Amino acid sequence: MKQLMSLESEVDLPGEAVLPGALPDALRAELIAFRRDMHMHPELGNQEFRTTAAIKERLERAGLKPRVLTVGTGLVCDIGVEGEQWDGGPSMLALRADIDGLPIPDTKAECPYRSTVPDRAHACGHDVHTTVVLGAGLVLAELHKQGRLPRPVRLIFQPAEEVLPGGAADVIKCGALEGVGAIIAVHCDPRVDAGKIGLREGPITSACDRLEISLDGPGGHTARPHLTTDLVTAAARVVTDVPALVGRRFDSRSGLAITWGRVESGHAPNVIPQHAELSGTVRCLDIEAWRQAPDVVVGAIDEIANLHRAKSEINYVRGVPPVVNEPGVTELLRDAMIARRGVESVLGTEQSLGGEDFSWYLEHVPGAMARLGVRVPGERHVRDLHQGDFDVDESAITVGVELFTAAALVNGLR
């Protein structure tokens, strides 16, 4: 591990401390290979056994003692802690990565590392997130051996981010935040060039819940709709009227939006069906509106269903609150990135309507998430998240590792 880092380029910080410089070519190549292997073998939430084993093996080879979570996948690993448990109070900085893939096909053409698993893909960048935290862990472990790690760090490799309400809740139940004073993460952003990050104080993502609705009523012949419950019309009214009604029951600045992804009913053109199903998402910019959303949305659905004499059964699946970046931890990420790559490497970013279960950690400890640029500079085509052709500029891995190692060092000076 003596070759793990180069100190040829160092950045002076306030006081006597310096930051190690760029990663050596050997480690950079190893991390790219790790990411590609993970990309070729995506695993869905709570099924990430191969991924967990690969991370564990590499950390153990570096002399660390990772602990697999009691849920069976995912793991945590402390650096700079003597013995099995940290009892020095809430002072550790946690670096979090999510390790699961998505249930969609990889559609990249002529890509040597495209997914080998049918209908499975790392189309959200979790393979990059995982590789960044792994790489940072290897660098920080070497710093600890050199006596240059000022404060312990915890690595969190979380399963099931894509499964509502998110695997973060299980990680927290396993005690992964005990002794943690702050937590940081990155998320790939295909709209930002590699070499840069996007930061924002306050909410950076939105709340996201899931709606599953069943409508029932006596079917009949389309010649006599007055003798039936016209479920197709009832379903159509729920689709159009519920979002409009809910929109008038919240402050428009809350950004609450209901969007449907599935509507199913009927089998024949002249038969009014007895059953209809709808599913969609509820997204919200404001955390207070999110807390009120279940009662208001369910009430609106019942109201519209009753108007059309349809019996409704509603499964409102609570998802995740917004990720709200704490100002002090956001400043830590900004300082770390500037120390590595200069002021121009940090961009402002807007709040998105995407959901992220990193928010659950922030219910317990302060933290912040940065958007990690992964677009090839100059590339016009945006390979968007959750699309089968998603890919990244792999130089972003180095940027993420440098960001996290710098954050750990700067945090130790505060």
KOLVEXGU-592362 format. One record per residue (C-alpha): residue in three letters; chain; x, y, z. Coordinates in pm, whole numbers, plus 50000, padded with zeros to 5 digits. Each point is the difference from the previous one (the first is absolute). Example, Ala and Ser with C-alpha at 12.3 -4.5 7.8 and 13.67 -1.06 7.14 Angstrom:
{rest=ALA, kette=A, px=51230, py=49550, pz=50780} .
{rest=SER, kette=A, px=50137, py=50344, pz=49934} .
END
This chain:
{rest=MET, kette=A, px=50000, py=50000, pz=50000} .
{rest=LYS, kette=A, px=50305, py=50230, pz=50009} .
{rest=GLN, kette=A, px=49935, py=50080, pz=49633} .
{rest=LEU, kette=A, px=49640, py=50099, pz=50067} .
{rest=MET, kette=A, px=50043, py=50372, pz=49973} .
{rest=SER, kette=A, px=50227, py=50262, pz=49857} .
{rest=LEU, kette=A, px=50106, py=50301, pz=50204} .
{rest=GLU, kette=A, px=50154, py=50182, pz=49704} .
{rest=SER, kette=A, px=49720, py=50257, pz=50006} .
{rest=GLU, kette=A, px=49882, py=50132, pz=50335} .
{rest=VAL, kette=A, px=49758, py=50274, pz=50094} .
{rest=ASP, kette=A, px=50062, py=50217, pz=50304} .
{rest=LEU, kette=A, px=49704, py=50056, pz=50227} .
{rest=PRO, kette=A, px=49967, py=50249, pz=50285} .
{rest=GLY, kette=A, px=50249, py=49905, pz=50270} .
{rest=GLU, kette=A, px=50264, py=49731, pz=49960} .
{rest=ALA, kette=A, px=49798, py=49730, pz=49819} .
{rest=VAL, kette=A, px=50047, py=49891, pz=49640} .
{rest=LEU, kette=A, px=49785, py=49780, pz=49778} .
{rest=PRO, kette=A, px=50143, py=49707, pz=49804} .
{rest=GLY, kette=A, px=49996, py=50052, pz=49626} .
{rest=ALA, kette=A, px=49864, py=49810, pz=49704} .
{rest=LEU, kette=A, px=49948, py=49624, pz=49995} .
{rest=PRO, kette=A, px=50271, py=49789, pz=49836} .
{rest=ASP, kette=A, px=49927, py=49836, pz=49669} .
{rest=ALA, kette=A, px=49997, py=49650, pz=50153} .
{rest=LEU, kette=A, px=49719, py=50077, pz=50243} .
{rest=ARG, kette=A, px=49806, py=50195, pz=49739} .
{rest=ALA, kette=A, px=50013, py=49704, pz=49763} .
{rest=GLU, kette=A, px=49900, py=49759, pz=50275} .
{rest=LEU, kette=A, px=49696, py=50207, pz=50092} .
{rest=ILE, kette=A, px=49886, py=50025, pz=49639} .
{rest=ALA, kette=A, px=50031, py=49623, pz=49969} .
{rest=PHE, kette=A, px=49800, py=49955, pz=50322} .
{rest=ARG, kette=A, px=49726, py=50229, pz=49873} .
{rest=ARG, kette=A, px=49982, py=49818, pz=49667} .
{rest=ASP, kette=A, px=49976, py=49661, pz=50168} .
{rest=MET, kette=A, px=49719, py=50129, pz=50220} .
{rest=HIS, kette=A, px=49830, py=50153, pz=49695} .
{rest=MET, kette=A, px=50006, py=49660, pz=49830} .
{rest=HIS, kette=A, px=49841, py=49828, pz=50300} .
{rest=PRO, kette=A, px=49716, py=50220, pz=50131} .
{rest=GLU, kette=A, px=49794, py=49866, pz=50288} .
{rest=LEU, kette=A, px=49662, py=50124, pz=50120} .
{rest=GLY, kette=A, px=49927, py=50133, pz=50348} .
{rest=ASN, kette=A, px=50065, py=49756, pz=50287} .
{rest=GLN, kette=A, px=50150, py=49753, pz=49751} .
{rest=GLU, kette=A, px=50346, py=50160, pz=49973} .
{rest=PHE, kette=A, px=50194, py=49696, pz=50126} .
{rest=ARG, kette=A, px=50270, py=49999, pz=49731} .
{rest=THR, kette=A, px=50048, py=50376, pz=50032} .
{rest=THR, kette=A, px=50024, py=49981, pz=50379} .
{rest=ALA, kette=A, px=50256, py=49720, pz=49980} .
{rest=ALA, kette=A, px=50216, py=50192, pz=49750} .
{rest=ILE, kette=A, px=50007, py=50313, pz=50217} .
{rest=LYS, kette=A, px=50073, py=49796, pz=50313} .
{rest=GLU, kette=A, px=50288, py=49814, pz=49837} .
{rest=ARG, kette=A, px=50170, py=50318, pz=49877} .
{rest=LEU, kette=A, px=49968, py=50177, pz=50334} .
{rest=GLU, kette=A, px=50135, py=49699, pz=50187} .
{rest=ARG, kette=A, px=50294, py=49983, pz=49761} .
{rest=ALA, kette=A, px=50079, py=50357, pz=50109} .
{rest=GLY, kette=A, px=50011, py=49888, pz=50364} .
{rest=LEU, kette=A, px=49655, py=50131, pz=50094} .
{rest=LYS, kette=A, px=49719, py=49822, pz=50184} .
{rest=PRO, kette=A, px=49671, py=50051, pz=49813} .
{rest=ARG, kette=A, px=49680, py=49873, pz=50161} .
{rest=VAL, kette=A, px=49716, py=49863, pz=49786} .
{rest=LEU, kette=A, px=49663, py=50137, pz=50109} .
{rest=THR, kette=A, px=49761, py=49768, pz=50182} .
{rest=VAL, kette=A, px=49757, py=50028, pz=49707} .
{rest=GLY, kette=A, px=50247, py=49788, pz=49801} .
{rest=THR, kette=A, px=50129, py=50252, pz=49746} .
{rest=GLY, kette=A, px=50180, py=50330, pz=50030} .
{rest=LEU, kette=A, px=50275, py=50073, pz=50250} .
{rest=VAL, kette=A, px=50167, py=50260, pz=50218} .
{rest=CYS, kette=A, px=50369, py=50047, pz=50061} .
{rest=ASP, kette=A, px=50180, py=50228, pz=50245} .
{rest=ILE, kette=A, px=50340, py=50154, pz=49930} .
{rest=GLY, kette=A, px=50210, py=50139, pz=50283} .
{rest=VAL, kette=A, px=49815, py=49803, pz=50269} .
{rest=GLU, kette=A, px=50190, py=49768, pz=50232} .
{rest=GLY, kette=A, px=49806, py=49685, pz=50084} .
{rest=GLU, kette=A, px=49658, py=49901, pz=49872} .
{rest=GLN, kette=A, px=49784, py=50292, pz=50115} .
{rest=TRP, kette=A, px=50040, py=50375, pz=50013} .
{rest=ASP, kette=A, px=49911, py=50153, pz=50335} .
{rest=GLY, kette=A, px=50148, py=50345, pz=49956} .
{rest=GLY, kette=A, px=49669, py=50183, pz=49966} .
{rest=PRO, kette=A, px=49829, py=50133, pz=49687} .
{rest=SER, kette=A, px=50308, py=50126, pz=49818} .
{rest=MET, kette=A, px=50049, py=49772, pz=49700} .
{rest=LEU, kette=A, px=49936, py=50114, pz=49646} .
{rest=ALA, kette=A, px=49803, py=49737, pz=49807} .
{rest=LEU, kette=A, px=50036, py=49950, pz=49623} .
{rest=ARG, kette=A, px=49693, py=49833, pz=49853} .
{rest=ALA, kette=A, px=49956, py=49808, pz=49676} .
{rest=ASP, kette=A, px=49701, py=49805, pz=49865} .
{rest=ILE, kette=A, px=50075, py=49666, pz=49835} .
{rest=ASP, kette=A, px=49684, py=49875, pz=49826} .
{rest=GLY, kette=A, px=49904, py=50005, pz=49634} .
{rest=LEU, kette=A, px=49675, py=50052, pz=49809} .
{rest=PRO, kette=A, px=49753, py=49754, pz=49841} .
{rest=ILE, kette=A, px=50049, py=50133, pz=49647} .
{rest=PRO, kette=A, px=50199, py=49865, pz=49702} .
{rest=ASP, kette=A, px=50342, py=50136, pz=49911} .
{rest=THR, kette=A, px=49964, py=50130, pz=49646} .
{rest=LYS, kette=A, px=50353, py=50127, pz=49941} .
{rest=ALA, kette=A, px=50135, py=49875, pz=49666} .
{rest=GLU, kette=A, px=50356, py=49868, pz=49957} .
{rest=CYS, kette=A, px=50092, py=50071, pz=50360} .
{rest=PRO, kette=A, px=50246, py=49745, pz=50145} .
{rest=TYR, kette=A, px=49866, py=50045, pz=50352} .
{rest=ARG, kette=A, px=49625, py=50007, pz=49932} .
{rest=SER, kette=A, px=49783, py=49799, pz=50239} .
{rest=THR, kette=A, px=50020, py=49623, pz=49971} .
{rest=VAL, kette=A, px=49675, py=49956, pz=50195} .
{rest=PRO, kette=A, px=49677, py=50016, pz=49795} .
{rest=ASP, kette=A, px=49772, py=50291, pz=50093} .
{rest=ARG, kette=A, px=50243, py=50132, pz=50260} .
{rest=ALA, kette=A, px=50219, py=50309, pz=49975} .
{rest=HIS, kette=A, px=50197, py=50251, pz=50204} .
{rest=ALA, kette=A, px=49813, py=50284, pz=49833} .
{rest=CYS, kette=A, px=50008, py=50239, pz=50294} .
{rest=GLY, kette=A, px=50373, py=50008, pz=50069} .
{rest=HIS, kette=A, px=50004, py=49795, pz=50319} .
{rest=ASP, kette=A, px=50302, py=49815, pz=49865} .
{rest=VAL, kette=A, px=50181, py=50335, pz=49988} .
{rest=HIS, kette=A, px=49885, py=50098, pz=50350} .
{rest=THR, kette=A, px=50122, py=49667, pz=50137} .
{rest=THR, kette=A, px=50337, py=50023, pz=49825} .
{rest=VAL, kette=A, px=50052, py=50356, pz=50127} .
{rest=VAL, kette=A, px=49943, py=49901, pz=50364} .
{rest=LEU, kette=A, px=50214, py=49688, pz=49958} .
{rest=GLY, kette=A, px=50282, py=50203, pz=49849} .
{rest=ALA, kette=A, px=49975, py=50264, pz=50270} .
{rest=GLY, kette=A, px=50012, py=49725, pz=50261} .
{rest=LEU, kette=A, px=50322, py=49858, pz=49854} .
{rest=VAL, kette=A, px=50164, py=50342, pz=49995} .
{rest=LEU, kette=A, px=49887, py=50086, pz=50352} .
{rest=ALA, kette=A, px=50118, py=49662, pz=50132} .
{rest=GLU, kette=A, px=50349, py=50079, pz=49872} .
{rest=LEU, kette=A, px=49985, py=50346, pz=50154} .
{rest=HIS, kette=A, px=49910, py=49840, pz=50333} .
{rest=LYS, kette=A, px=50301, py=49770, pz=49974} .
{rest=GLN, kette=A, px=50215, py=50308, pz=49946} .
{rest=GLY, kette=A, px=49849, py=50171, pz=50305} .
{rest=ARG, kette=A, px=49844, py=50270, pz=49780} .
{rest=LEU, kette=A, px=49629, py=49933, pz=50048} .
{rest=PRO, kette=A, px=49885, py=50257, pz=50257} .
{rest=ARG, kette=A, px=49663, py=49845, pz=50079} .
{rest=PRO, kette=A, px=49837, py=49659, pz=49949} .
{rest=VAL, kette=A, px=49787, py=49941, pz=49692} .
{rest=ARG, kette=A, px=49720, py=49749, pz=49938} .
{rest=LEU, kette=A, px=49922, py=49854, pz=49659} .
{rest=ILE, kette=A, px=49636, py=49905, pz=49942} .
{rest=PHE, kette=A, px=49911, py=49780, pz=49703} .
{rest=GLN, kette=A, px=49621, py=50000, pz=50002} .
{rest=PRO, kette=A, px=49771, py=49748, pz=49831} .
{rest=ALA, kette=A, px=49658, py=50059, pz=49845} .
{rest=GLU, kette=A, px=49998, py=50373, pz=49932} .
{rest=GLU, kette=A, px=49759, py=49943, pz=49711} .
{rest=VAL, kette=A, px=49747, py=49813, pz=50218} .
{rest=LEU, kette=A, px=49751, py=50223, pz=50181} .
{rest=PRO, kette=A, px=50029, py=50112, pz=50274} .
{rest=GLY, kette=A, px=50369, py=49935, pz=49941} .
{rest=GLY, kette=A, px=50269, py=49784, pz=50155} .
{rest=ALA, kette=A, px=50131, py=50293, pz=50203} .
{rest=ALA, kette=A, px=49743, py=49920, pz=50269} .
{rest=ASP, kette=A, px=50145, py=49650, pz=50043} .
{rest=VAL, kette=A, px=50354, py=50138, pz=50013} .
{rest=ILE, kette=A, px=49898, py=50240, pz=50276} .
{rest=LYS, kette=A, px=49830, py=49718, pz=50194} .
{rest=CYS, kette=A, px=50328, py=49806, pz=49981} .
{rest=GLY, kette=A, px=50168, py=50282, pz=50194} .
{rest=ALA, kette=A, px=50206, py=50141, pz=49714} .
{rest=LEU, kette=A, px=49956, py=50357, pz=50121} .
{rest=GLU, kette=A, px=50123, py=49935, pz=50353} .
{rest=GLY, kette=A, px=50304, py=50221, pz=50051} .
{rest=VAL, kette=A, px=49937, py=50192, pz=49678} .
{rest=GLY, kette=A, px=50002, py=50378, pz=50021} .
{rest=ALA, kette=A, px=49936, py=50074, pz=49632} .
{rest=ILE, kette=A, px=49939, py=49809, pz=49678} .
{rest=ILE, kette=A, px=50072, py=50078, pz=49634} .
{rest=ALA, kette=A, px=49914, py=49843, pz=49665} .
{rest=VAL, kette=A, px=50010, py=50066, pz=49628} .
{rest=HIS, kette=A, px=49752, py=49929, pz=49725} .
{rest=CYS, kette=A, px=50092, py=49980, pz=49633} .
{rest=ASP, kette=A, px=49873, py=50294, pz=49795} .
{rest=PRO, kette=A, px=50012, py=49948, pz=49621} .
{rest=ARG, kette=A, px=49929, py=50370, pz=49942} .
{rest=VAL, kette=A, px=50328, py=50109, pz=50164} .
{rest=ASP, kette=A, px=50343, py=49951, pz=49844} .
{rest=ALA, kette=A, px=50243, py=49758, pz=50162} .
{rest=GLY, kette=A, px=50244, py=50196, pz=50214} .
{rest=LYS, kette=A, px=49729, py=50210, pz=50163} .
{rest=ILE, kette=A, px=49741, py=49958, pz=50274} .
{rest=GLY, kette=A, px=49667, py=50168, pz=50066} .
{rest=LEU, kette=A, px=49916, py=50122, pz=50350} .
{rest=ARG, kette=A, px=49698, py=50156, pz=50165} .
{rest=GLU, kette=A, px=49918, py=50086, pz=50360} .
{rest=GLY, kette=A, px=49657, py=49887, pz=50113} .
{rest=PRO, kette=A, px=49781, py=49760, pz=49801} .
{rest=ILE, kette=A, px=50176, py=49848, pz=49699} .
{rest=THR, kette=A, px=49754, py=49717, pz=49923} .
{rest=SER, kette=A, px=49629, py=49955, pz=50060} .
{rest=ALA, kette=A, px=49775, py=49771, pz=50195} .
{rest=CYS, kette=A, px=49872, py=49701, pz=49809} .
{rest=ASP, kette=A, px=49713, py=49765, pz=50091} .
{rest=ARG, kette=A, px=49818, py=49732, pz=49801} .
{rest=LEU, kette=A, px=49626, py=49966, pz=49936} .
{rest=GLU, kette=A, px=49823, py=49671, pz=49923} .
{rest=ILE, kette=A, px=49623, py=50023, pz=49945} .
{rest=SER, kette=A, px=49732, py=49739, pz=49931} .
{rest=LEU, kette=A, px=49655, py=50106, pz=49884} .
{rest=ASP, kette=A, px=49708, py=49753, pz=50002} .
{rest=GLY, kette=A, px=49634, py=50000, pz=49906} .
{rest=PRO, kette=A, px=49731, py=49796, pz=49823} .
{rest=GLY, kette=A, px=50094, py=49975, pz=49634} .
{rest=GLY, kette=A, px=49760, py=49977, pz=49710} .
{rest=HIS, kette=A, px=49931, py=50061, pz=49635} .
{rest=THR, kette=A, px=50124, py=50320, pz=49840} .
{rest=ALA, kette=A, px=49645, py=50043, pz=49864} .
{rest=ARG, kette=A, px=49873, py=50058, pz=50355} .
{rest=PRO, kette=A, px=50263, py=50199, pz=50193} .
{rest=HIS, kette=A, px=49724, py=50153, pz=50215} .
{rest=LEU, kette=A, px=49946, py=49659, pz=50160} .
{rest=THR, kette=A, px=50364, py=49949, pz=50090} .
{rest=THR, kette=A, px=50295, py=50166, pz=50165} .
{rest=ASP, kette=A, px=50192, py=50124, pz=49698} .
{rest=LEU, kette=A, px=50345, py=49915, pz=50129} .
{rest=VAL, kette=A, px=50186, py=50116, pz=49691} .
{rest=THR, kette=A, px=49853, py=50346, pz=50039} .
{rest=ALA, kette=A, px=50060, py=49988, pz=50376} .
{rest=ALA, kette=A, px=50366, py=49907, pz=49946} .
{rest=ALA, kette=A, px=50037, py=50276, pz=49741} .
{rest=ARG, kette=A, px=49857, py=50251, pz=50244} .
{rest=VAL, kette=A, px=50239, py=49889, pz=50273} .
{rest=VAL, kette=A, px=50288, py=50046, pz=49756} .
{rest=THR, kette=A, px=49902, py=50353, pz=49902} .
{rest=ASP, kette=A, px=49801, py=50138, pz=50294} .
{rest=VAL, kette=A, px=50203, py=49881, pz=50299} .
{rest=PRO, kette=A, px=50321, py=50189, pz=49906} .
{rest=ALA, kette=A, px=49794, py=50312, pz=49930} .
{rest=LEU, kette=A, px=49807, py=49972, pz=50327} .
{rest=VAL, kette=A, px=50311, py=49934, pz=50208} .
{rest=GLY, kette=A, px=50172, py=50291, pz=49828} .
{rest=ARG, kette=A, px=49736, py=50231, pz=50148} .
{rest=ARG, kette=A, px=50046, py=49863, pz=50351} .
{rest=PHE, kette=A, px=50372, py=50076, pz=50031} .
{rest=ASP, kette=A, px=50201, py=50316, pz=49965} .
{rest=SER, kette=A, px=50122, py=49992, pz=49640} .
{rest=ARG, kette=A, px=50351, py=50077, pz=50125} .
{rest=SER, kette=A, px=50011, py=49652, pz=50158} .
{rest=GLY, kette=A, px=50043, py=49855, pz=49651} .
{rest=LEU, kette=A, px=49778, py=49699, pz=50071} .
{rest=ALA, kette=A, px=49941, py=49799, pz=49684} .
{rest=ILE, kette=A, px=49809, py=49677, pz=49935} .
{rest=THR, kette=A, px=50109, py=49814, pz=49688} .
{rest=TRP, kette=A, px=49850, py=49673, pz=49878} .
{rest=GLY, kette=A, px=50211, py=49717, pz=49863} .
{rest=ARG, kette=A, px=49740, py=49724, pz=49953} .
{rest=VAL, kette=A, px=49626, py=49983, pz=49930} .
{rest=GLU, kette=A, px=49835, py=49665, pz=49921} .
{rest=SER, kette=A, px=49636, py=49904, pz=49954} .
{rest=GLY, kette=A, px=49784, py=49785, pz=49777} .
{rest=HIS, kette=A, px=50044, py=49734, pz=49733} .
{rest=ALA, kette=A, px=49727, py=50061, pz=49739} .
{rest=PRO, kette=A, px=49870, py=50312, pz=49823} .
{rest=ASN, kette=A, px=49633, py=49936, pz=50085} .
{rest=VAL, kette=A, px=50039, py=49894, pz=50365} .
{rest=ILE, kette=A, px=50020, py=50241, pz=50291} .
{rest=PRO, kette=A, px=50254, py=49835, pz=50234} .
{rest=GLN, kette=A, px=49958, py=49925, pz=50367} .
{rest=HIS, kette=A, px=50355, py=50090, pz=50096} .
{rest=ALA, kette=A, px=50259, py=50267, pz=49925} .
{rest=GLU, kette=A, px=50350, py=50061, pz=50131} .
{rest=LEU, kette=A, px=50214, py=50312, pz=50008} .
{rest=SER, kette=A, px=50349, py=50067, pz=50133} .
{rest=GLY, kette=A, px=50224, py=50303, pz=50006} .
{rest=THR, kette=A, px=50218, py=50222, pz=50212} .
{rest=VAL, kette=A, px=49952, py=50297, pz=50227} .
{rest=ARG, kette=A, px=50296, py=50239, pz=49998} .
{rest=CYS, kette=A, px=50040, py=50307, pz=50215} .
{rest=LEU, kette=A, px=50261, py=50271, pz=50046} .
{rest=ASP, kette=A, px=49894, py=50100, pz=50351} .
{rest=ILE, kette=A, px=50040, py=49771, pz=50299} .
{rest=GLU, kette=A, px=49702, py=50140, pz=50191} .
{rest=ALA, kette=A, px=49768, py=49949, pz=49703} .
{rest=TRP, kette=A, px=50143, py=49648, pz=49965} .
{rest=ARG, kette=A, px=49899, py=49922, pz=50357} .
{rest=GLN, kette=A, px=49641, py=50104, pz=49924} .
{rest=ALA, kette=A, px=49984, py=49835, pz=49658} .
{rest=PRO, kette=A, px=49862, py=49653, pz=50089} .
{rest=ASP, kette=A, px=49682, py=50130, pz=50164} .
{rest=VAL, kette=A, px=49934, py=50259, pz=49731} .
{rest=VAL, kette=A, px=50072, py=49772, pz=49702} .
{rest=VAL, kette=A, px=49801, py=49706, pz=50135} .
{rest=GLY, kette=A, px=49709, py=50231, pz=50080} .
{rest=ALA, kette=A, px=49999, py=50138, pz=49645} .
{rest=ILE, kette=A, px=50005, py=49652, pz=49846} .
{rest=ASP, kette=A, px=49707, py=49887, pz=50214} .
{rest=GLU, kette=A, px=49811, py=50316, pz=49913} .
{rest=ILE, kette=A, px=50032, py=49946, pz=49624} .
{rest=ALA, kette=A, px=49935, py=49625, pz=50023} .
{rest=ASN, kette=A, px=49684, py=50052, pz=50206} .
{rest=LEU, kette=A, px=49875, py=50255, pz=49750} .
{rest=HIS, kette=A, px=50002, py=49723, pz=49737} .
{rest=ARG, kette=A, px=49867, py=49730, pz=50235} .
{rest=ALA, kette=A, px=50325, py=49804, pz=49995} .
{rest=LYS, kette=A, px=50139, py=49821, pz=50303} .
{rest=SER, kette=A, px=50363, py=50097, pz=50055} .
{rest=GLU, kette=A, px=50282, py=49822, pz=50178} .
{rest=ILE, kette=A, px=50313, py=50213, pz=50035} .
{rest=ASN, kette=A, px=50349, py=49891, pz=50092} .
{rest=TYR, kette=A, px=50199, py=50314, pz=50070} .
{rest=VAL, kette=A, px=50361, py=49882, pz=50027} .
{rest=ARG, kette=A, px=50211, py=50243, pz=50199} .
{rest=GLY, kette=A, px=50327, py=50061, pz=49820} .
{rest=VAL, kette=A, px=50268, py=50249, pz=50094} .
{rest=PRO, kette=A, px=50008, py=50363, pz=50115} .
{rest=PRO, kette=A, px=50213, py=50258, pz=49818} .
{rest=VAL, kette=A, px=50376, py=49997, pz=50041} .
{rest=VAL, kette=A, px=50066, py=50325, pz=50188} .
{rest=ASN, kette=A, px=50367, py=50095, pz=49994} .
{rest=GLU, kette=A, px=50121, py=50142, pz=50330} .
{rest=PRO, kette=A, px=50193, py=50325, pz=49937} .
{rest=GLY, kette=A, px=50310, py=49906, pz=50200} .
{rest=VAL, kette=A, px=50046, py=49663, pz=49829} .
{rest=THR, kette=A, px=49929, py=50156, pz=49661} .
{rest=GLU, kette=A, px=50277, py=50248, pz=50075} .
{rest=LEU, kette=A, px=50229, py=49708, pz=50088} .
{rest=LEU, kette=A, px=49943, py=49849, pz=49654} .
{rest=ARG, kette=A, px=50054, py=50338, pz=49836} .
{rest=ASP, kette=A, px=50327, py=50059, pz=50186} .
{rest=ALA, kette=A, px=50121, py=49648, pz=49919} .
{rest=MET, kette=A, px=49926, py=50031, pz=49629} .
{rest=ILE, kette=A, px=50158, py=50344, pz=49975} .
{rest=ALA, kette=A, px=50312, py=49871, pz=50175} .
{rest=ARG, kette=A, px=50025, py=49725, pz=49741} .
{rest=ARG, kette=A, px=49891, py=50165, pz=49676} .
{rest=GLY, kette=A, px=49945, py=50369, pz=50049} .
{rest=VAL, kette=A, px=49701, py=50231, pz=50030} .
{rest=GLU, kette=A, px=49884, py=49940, pz=49644} .
{rest=SER, kette=A, px=49940, py=49630, pz=50078} .
{rest=VAL, kette=A, px=49702, py=50077, pz=50225} .
{rest=LEU, kette=A, px=49669, py=50091, pz=49838} .
{rest=GLY, kette=A, px=49663, py=50094, pz=50143} .
{rest=THR, kette=A, px=49716, py=49758, pz=49934} .
{rest=GLU, kette=A, px=49622, py=50001, pz=50025} .
{rest=GLN, kette=A, px=49766, py=49784, pz=50203} .
{rest=SER, kette=A, px=49882, py=49702, pz=49796} .
{rest=LEU, kette=A, px=49676, py=49803, pz=50020} .
{rest=GLY, kette=A, px=50195, py=49676, pz=50032} .
{rest=GLY, kette=A, px=49991, py=49808, pz=50326} .
{rest=GLU, kette=A, px=50298, py=49865, pz=50197} .
{rest=ASP, kette=A, px=49995, py=49799, pz=50324} .
{rest=PHE, kette=A, px=50318, py=50177, pz=50116} .
{rest=SER, kette=A, px=49740, py=50229, pz=50156} .
{rest=TRP, kette=A, px=49931, py=49747, pz=50277} .
{rest=TYR, kette=A, px=50355, py=50039, pz=50134} .
{rest=LEU, kette=A, px=49944, py=50374, pz=50023} .
{rest=GLU, kette=A, px=49710, py=49942, pz=50237} .
{rest=HIS, kette=A, px=50268, py=49889, pz=50251} .
{rest=VAL, kette=A, px=50328, py=50180, pz=49918} .
{rest=PRO, kette=A, px=50096, py=50307, pz=49796} .
{rest=GLY, kette=A, px=50119, py=49925, pz=49649} .
{rest=ALA, kette=A, px=50012, py=50102, pz=49638} .
{rest=MET, kette=A, px=49993, py=49846, pz=49654} .
{rest=ALA, kette=A, px=50195, py=50136, pz=49704} .
{rest=ARG, kette=A, px=49914, py=49946, pz=49635} .
{rest=LEU, kette=A, px=50300, py=49836, pz=49837} .
{rest=GLY, kette=A, px=50050, py=50104, pz=49639} .
{rest=VAL, kette=A, px=50027, py=49696, pz=49770} .
{rest=ARG, kette=A, px=49942, py=50149, pz=49654} .
{rest=VAL, kette=A, px=50282, py=49983, pz=49749} .
{rest=PRO, kette=A, px=50097, py=50368, pz=49956} .
{rest=GLY, kette=A, px=49864, py=50125, pz=49668} .
{rest=GLU, kette=A, px=49759, py=49708, pz=49954} .
{rest=ARG, kette=A, px=49660, py=50124, pz=49888} .
{rest=HIS, kette=A, px=49800, py=49683, pz=50055} .
{rest=VAL, kette=A, px=49895, py=49968, pz=50365} .
{rest=ARG, kette=A, px=49987, py=49636, pz=50112} .
{rest=ASP, kette=A, px=49729, py=50053, pz=50257} .
{rest=LEU, kette=A, px=49951, py=49808, pz=50323} .
{rest=HIS, kette=A, px=49780, py=49690, pz=50000} .
{rest=GLN, kette=A, px=50047, py=49953, pz=49625} .
{rest=GLY, kette=A, px=50147, py=49683, pz=49852} .
{rest=ASP, kette=A, px=50285, py=50179, pz=49823} .
{rest=PHE, kette=A, px=50123, py=50185, pz=50311} .
{rest=ASP, kette=A, px=50379, py=50021, pz=50031} .
{rest=VAL, kette=A, px=50258, py=50235, pz=50148} .
{rest=ASP, kette=A, px=50334, py=50164, pz=49938} .
{rest=GLU, kette=A, px=50206, py=49779, pz=50230} .
{rest=SER, kette=A, px=50234, py=50284, pz=50093} .
{rest=ALA, kette=A, px=49717, py=50096, pz=50238} .
{rest=ILE, kette=A, px=50108, py=49712, pz=50224} .
{rest=THR, kette=A, px=50332, py=50172, pz=50070} .
{rest=VAL, kette=A, px=49819, py=50327, pz=50066} .
{rest=GLY, kette=A, px=49767, py=49833, pz=50249} .
{rest=VAL, kette=A, px=50284, py=49828, pz=50184} .
{rest=GLU, kette=A, px=50196, py=50324, pz=50025} .
{rest=LEU, kette=A, px=49690, py=50183, pz=50125} .
{rest=PHE, kette=A, px=49931, py=49746, pz=50275} .
{rest=THR, kette=A, px=50360, py=49966, pz=50117} .
{rest=ALA, kette=A, px=50034, py=50378, pz=50011} .
{rest=ALA, kette=A, px=49674, py=50028, pz=50195} .
{rest=ALA, kette=A, px=50127, py=49750, pz=50256} .
{rest=LEU, kette=A, px=50322, py=50198, pz=50044} .
{rest=VAL, kette=A, px=49837, py=50343, pz=50010} .
{rest=ASN, kette=A, px=49739, py=49868, pz=50245} .
{rest=GLY, kette=A, px=50281, py=49892, pz=50231} .
{rest=LEU, kette=A, px=50128, py=50358, pz=50016} .
{rest=ARG, kette=A, px=49672, py=50145, pz=50120} .
END
